[in-house]
Amino acid sequence: MTTDLIVVQHTGPELPAVIAKEGKQGARRFLEFFTVNIRNRNTRAAYARAARDFLAWCEERSLDRLQDVQPMHVAAYIEVLQKEHVAPTVKQHLACIRMLFDGLVTGQVVPTNPAHSVRGPRHSVSKGSTPVLSSDETSLLLKDMDVSTVVGLRDRAIIAFARVSAVVGLKIEDYYPQKKRWWVRLHEKNGKVNEMPCHHKLED
Protein backbone atom coordinates (compact mmCIF):
# COMPACT_ATOMS: atom_id res chain seq x y z
CA MET A 1 0.00 0.00 0.00
CA THR A 2 1.38 3.45 -0.83
CA THR A 3 0.49 7.09 -0.51
CA ASP A 4 1.42 9.43 -3.35
CA LEU A 5 4.76 10.32 -1.81
CA ILE A 6 5.53 7.83 0.97
CA VAL A 7 5.94 4.10 0.49
CA VAL A 8 4.13 2.56 3.42
CA GLN A 9 6.35 -0.39 4.13
CA HIS A 10 7.74 -1.08 7.58
CA THR A 11 11.20 -1.55 6.13
CA GLY A 12 10.72 0.32 2.85
CA PRO A 13 13.57 2.52 1.62
CA GLU A 14 11.33 5.62 1.52
CA LEU A 15 10.26 5.42 5.15
CA PRO A 16 11.73 8.57 6.77
CA ALA A 17 14.94 7.75 8.60
CA VAL A 18 13.79 9.38 11.81
CA ILE A 19 10.74 7.08 11.79
CA ALA A 20 12.72 3.98 10.86
CA LYS A 21 14.90 4.50 13.95
CA GLU A 22 11.83 4.06 16.16
CA GLY A 23 11.50 0.40 15.17
CA LYS A 24 8.37 -1.50 14.26
CA GLN A 25 6.12 0.31 16.74
CA GLY A 26 7.12 3.72 15.43
CA ALA A 27 6.76 2.63 11.82
CA ARG A 28 3.36 1.09 12.48
CA ARG A 29 1.99 4.21 14.17
CA PHE A 30 3.37 6.37 11.39
CA LEU A 31 1.71 4.27 8.70
CA GLU A 32 -1.57 4.04 10.61
CA PHE A 33 -1.71 7.83 10.68
CA PHE A 34 -2.11 7.87 6.89
CA THR A 35 -3.98 4.63 6.27
CA VAL A 36 -6.41 4.60 9.21
CA ASN A 37 -6.95 8.17 10.37
CA ILE A 38 -7.25 9.98 7.03
CA ARG A 39 -10.00 8.86 4.69
CA ASN A 40 -9.84 11.57 2.02
CA ARG A 41 -7.30 10.70 -0.67
CA ASN A 42 -6.33 14.31 -1.39
CA THR A 43 -5.88 15.09 2.30
CA ARG A 44 -3.78 11.96 2.68
CA ALA A 45 -1.49 13.05 -0.16
CA ALA A 46 -1.18 16.60 1.23
CA TYR A 47 -0.40 15.33 4.73
CA ALA A 48 2.12 12.86 3.32
CA ARG A 49 3.99 15.74 1.69
CA ALA A 50 3.78 17.83 4.86
CA ALA A 51 5.09 15.00 7.05
CA ARG A 52 7.87 14.17 4.62
CA ASP A 53 9.01 17.81 4.41
CA PHE A 54 8.99 18.33 8.19
CA LEU A 55 10.86 15.11 8.98
CA ALA A 56 13.43 15.87 6.27
CA TRP A 57 13.89 19.34 7.79
CA CYS A 58 14.47 17.70 11.17
CA GLU A 59 17.04 15.28 9.79
CA GLU A 60 18.94 18.14 8.13
CA ARG A 61 19.31 19.71 11.58
CA SER A 62 20.53 16.49 13.22
CA LEU A 63 17.26 15.82 15.01
CA ASP A 64 17.78 12.10 14.50
CA ARG A 65 15.19 10.85 16.99
CA LEU A 66 11.55 11.85 17.36
CA GLN A 67 12.17 12.45 21.08
CA ASP A 68 14.67 15.16 20.12
CA VAL A 69 11.98 17.30 18.45
CA GLN A 70 10.93 20.12 20.78
CA PRO A 71 8.26 22.85 20.48
CA MET A 72 10.93 25.39 19.52
CA HIS A 73 11.89 23.22 16.54
CA VAL A 74 8.30 23.03 15.32
CA ALA A 75 7.92 26.79 15.82
CA ALA A 76 11.12 27.44 13.83
CA TYR A 77 9.86 25.23 11.02
CA ILE A 78 6.55 27.11 10.92
CA GLU A 79 8.49 30.39 10.70
CA VAL A 80 10.35 29.05 7.66
CA LEU A 81 7.10 27.95 6.01
CA GLN A 82 5.53 31.36 6.53
CA LYS A 83 8.22 32.92 4.37
CA GLU A 84 7.47 30.55 1.48
CA HIS A 85 3.75 29.71 1.67
CA VAL A 86 0.39 31.35 2.26
CA ALA A 87 -1.28 31.05 5.67
CA PRO A 88 -3.75 28.22 4.80
CA THR A 89 -0.87 26.02 3.59
CA VAL A 90 1.15 26.70 6.73
CA LYS A 91 -1.85 25.91 8.93
CA GLN A 92 -2.35 22.62 7.07
CA HIS A 93 1.28 21.65 7.65
CA LEU A 94 1.00 22.45 11.34
CA ALA A 95 -2.24 20.45 11.60
CA CYS A 96 -0.49 17.48 10.03
CA ILE A 97 2.43 17.67 12.45
CA ARG A 98 0.09 17.91 15.43
CA MET A 99 -2.02 14.96 14.32
CA LEU A 100 1.03 12.86 13.50
CA PHE A 101 2.59 13.39 16.93
CA ASP A 102 -0.77 12.82 18.61
CA GLY A 103 -0.78 9.36 17.08
CA LEU A 104 2.82 8.78 18.12
CA VAL A 105 2.01 9.83 21.69
CA THR A 106 -0.99 7.53 21.99
CA GLY A 107 1.14 4.75 20.53
CA GLN A 108 3.74 5.39 23.24
CA VAL A 109 6.42 6.16 20.67
CA VAL A 110 7.09 9.64 22.09
CA PRO A 111 6.11 11.01 25.53
CA THR A 112 4.71 14.40 24.45
CA ASN A 113 3.51 16.27 21.38
CA PRO A 114 6.01 19.06 20.54
CA ALA A 115 3.53 20.74 18.18
CA HIS A 116 0.71 21.00 20.70
CA SER A 117 1.63 24.46 22.01
CA VAL A 118 2.84 25.93 18.70
CA ARG A 119 0.54 28.56 17.23
CA GLY A 120 -0.02 28.86 13.52
CA PRO A 121 -0.53 32.02 11.47
CA ARG A 122 -3.79 33.90 11.72
CA HIS A 123 -6.09 33.47 8.78
CA SER A 124 -9.72 34.45 8.38
CA VAL A 125 -12.06 34.30 5.42
CA SER A 126 -14.69 37.00 5.28
CA LYS A 127 -16.47 35.62 2.24
CA GLY A 128 -16.91 32.34 0.42
CA SER A 129 -14.50 31.18 -2.25
CA THR A 130 -17.24 30.92 -4.86
CA PRO A 131 -18.14 34.27 -6.52
CA VAL A 132 -21.82 35.19 -6.19
CA LEU A 133 -23.80 37.27 -8.68
CA SER A 134 -25.67 40.29 -7.43
CA SER A 135 -29.47 40.39 -7.63
CA ASP A 136 -29.36 42.69 -10.68
CA GLU A 137 -26.77 40.50 -12.45
CA THR A 138 -28.84 37.39 -11.79
CA SER A 139 -32.01 39.03 -13.12
CA LEU A 140 -30.19 40.19 -16.26
CA LEU A 141 -28.72 36.73 -16.85
CA LEU A 142 -32.10 35.00 -16.56
CA LYS A 143 -33.83 37.66 -18.69
CA ASP A 144 -31.35 37.27 -21.54
CA MET A 145 -31.87 33.52 -21.84
CA ASP A 146 -33.88 32.32 -24.83
CA VAL A 147 -36.66 30.30 -23.18
CA SER A 148 -38.33 29.53 -26.52
CA THR A 149 -36.04 26.50 -26.86
CA VAL A 150 -35.65 23.38 -24.70
CA VAL A 151 -31.97 24.19 -24.14
CA GLY A 152 -32.80 27.69 -22.92
CA LEU A 153 -35.47 26.39 -20.58
CA ARG A 154 -33.06 23.77 -19.25
CA ASP A 155 -30.28 26.31 -18.65
CA ARG A 156 -32.62 28.74 -16.92
CA ALA A 157 -34.00 26.01 -14.69
CA ILE A 158 -30.51 24.85 -13.71
CA ILE A 159 -29.19 28.33 -12.91
CA ALA A 160 -32.31 29.41 -11.03
CA PHE A 161 -32.56 26.15 -9.08
CA ALA A 162 -29.20 25.47 -7.40
CA ARG A 163 -25.46 25.13 -7.90
CA VAL A 164 -24.91 23.87 -11.45
CA SER A 165 -22.55 21.08 -10.41
CA ALA A 166 -25.15 19.83 -7.91
CA VAL A 167 -27.91 19.85 -10.52
CA VAL A 168 -25.97 18.04 -13.24
CA GLY A 169 -24.96 15.44 -10.65
CA LEU A 170 -28.56 14.54 -9.84
CA LYS A 171 -29.59 10.91 -10.22
CA ILE A 172 -33.06 9.42 -10.55
CA GLU A 173 -33.07 8.33 -6.91
CA ASP A 174 -32.38 11.94 -5.84
CA TYR A 175 -35.99 12.82 -6.77
CA TYR A 176 -38.21 10.97 -4.31
CA PRO A 177 -41.63 11.16 -2.58
CA GLN A 178 -41.91 11.98 1.11
CA LYS A 179 -45.40 12.03 2.58
CA LYS A 180 -47.49 14.18 0.22
CA ARG A 181 -44.60 16.06 -1.37
CA TRP A 182 -41.83 15.28 -3.81
CA TRP A 183 -38.33 16.07 -2.61
CA VAL A 184 -34.96 16.51 -4.29
CA ARG A 185 -31.55 15.61 -2.87
CA LEU A 186 -28.58 17.76 -3.94
CA HIS A 187 -24.97 16.68 -3.46
CA GLU A 188 -23.11 19.91 -2.78
CA LYS A 189 -19.43 20.81 -2.33
CA ASN A 190 -17.29 19.12 0.32
CA GLY A 191 -19.62 16.11 0.55
CA LYS A 192 -22.58 18.09 1.90
CA VAL A 193 -26.08 16.83 1.10
CA ASN A 194 -29.00 19.23 0.85
CA GLU A 195 -32.57 17.88 0.77
CA MET A 196 -35.53 20.13 0.01
CA PRO A 197 -39.20 19.90 -1.04
CA CYS A 198 -39.83 20.55 -4.72
CA HIS A 199 -41.53 23.69 -5.92
CA HIS A 200 -44.67 22.87 -7.91
CA LYS A 201 -43.07 24.27 -11.08
CA LEU A 202 -40.08 21.99 -10.56
CA GLU A 203 -42.37 18.99 -10.17
CA ASP A 204 -44.04 19.88 -13.50
Secondary structure by P-SEA (a helix, b strand, c coil): ccccccccccccccccaaaaaacaaaaaaaaaacccccccaaaaaaaaaaaaaaaaaaaaacccccccccaaaaaaaaaaaaacccaaaaaaaaaaaaaaaaaaaaaccccccccccccccbbbbccccbbbbcaaaaaaaaaacccccaaaaaaaaaaacccaaaaaacccccccccccbbbbbbbcccbbbbbbbbcccccc
